[in-house]
């Protein structure tokens, strides 16, 4: 077409009886503009071909891998090579082969194809990652490959960039690559996070420390939520307040964090709560209290066995029933603890094959700390909190039935009441 366009323009100038150097320049500009227009038309047609033909074929197939490649824009990027190939083939038809413009445009097209090839390979790798996550979902959570994909893409773009620069500058790529060794220190500095991330991701993956979907806590980064993405440089955590925290991936190797996956995969979620009991309310049970508490179903078996054990012990040592110093007797504190144990074991929401106990911790200025320790079979957060709250509600409400009092520090209302009583007493004096 270069000849055709030249011929048309030459006849046009001949009819006008115009000649000169500027007509040659004008002919070259017109050829270049027509060349660009043809390339734009080819680009549009190739884009329409992908959108209406390839896309339709992909949707009709039963396989899913081609859908993932379409989603990663692999086919769209692949179609952008068609205009470049068309342009390279048509250069002799529009531009003089030996002209400076023709040589420069040829270099631009080759550089574009080198960069676009890297872009296409990157889209293909993204599609491979999507296929991997879709077809091997459980394995992908344990062994994500997104970090490796990103590292491969970095190398692809580096190579593509080198080829683009060397093609346009018309120099050998080996010249630039030979200088990379001298620039290694600079490259290590620039890609420090990527290198650390790559090594850390290999350690995380090899040791199975973090998976997508894991609930992790890392107070140093204010992270407390589910892992939603693992990349070459960071781990994204969606906190429970729906904010997103990005943690450098190497921090998960160098710093400590808590992963709740073990709880999620186990048979229950731990409930660990304490009730502080006023130690001054601890005492022996009276006879009528023993009768009343023995009628409670959770305590019936315990009271029967414990009374028999205590009676046998006291009789073996000839200890009178009213000797509370030398003999053994039921206490309201011990009976309440036994009731709590029986109550927790009877809960249908408790995990029967896991630890279920009630224990006393070291007494302190807040009273006697009675800790309940069990596992809820329901691990869903809302249900878990409801079960936990119901247990504490019941144990606090039933406490006075055993003659016990919960301990809590005096509040402003308590101090005000004391002050009012002291004032009233002083006024009567």
Secondary structure, DSSP 8 states (H G I E B T S, - for coil): -HHHHHHHHHHHHHHTT--SHHHHHHHHHHHHHHHHHHHHHHHHHHHHHIIIIIHHHHHHSS-SHHHHHHHTTHHHHHHHHHHHHHHHHHHHHHS-TTSHHHHHHHHHHHHHHHHHHHHHHHHHHHHHHHHHHHHTHHHHHHS--HHHHHHHHHHHHHHHHHHHHHHHHT--HHHHHHTTTTTHHHHHHHTHHHHHHHHHHHHHHHHT---TT-EEEEGGGTEEEEEEEE-SSEEEEEETTS-EEEEETTHHHHS--EETHHHHHSS-EEEEEEEEE-GGG--B--HHHHHHHHTSHHHHHHHHHHHHHHHHHHHHTT--TT-TTTS---BHHHHHHHHHHHHHHH-TTB-TTS--EEEE---BTTBEEEEEEEEES---HHHHHHHHHHHHHHHHHHGGGGT--B-----HHHHHHHHHHHHHHHHH-
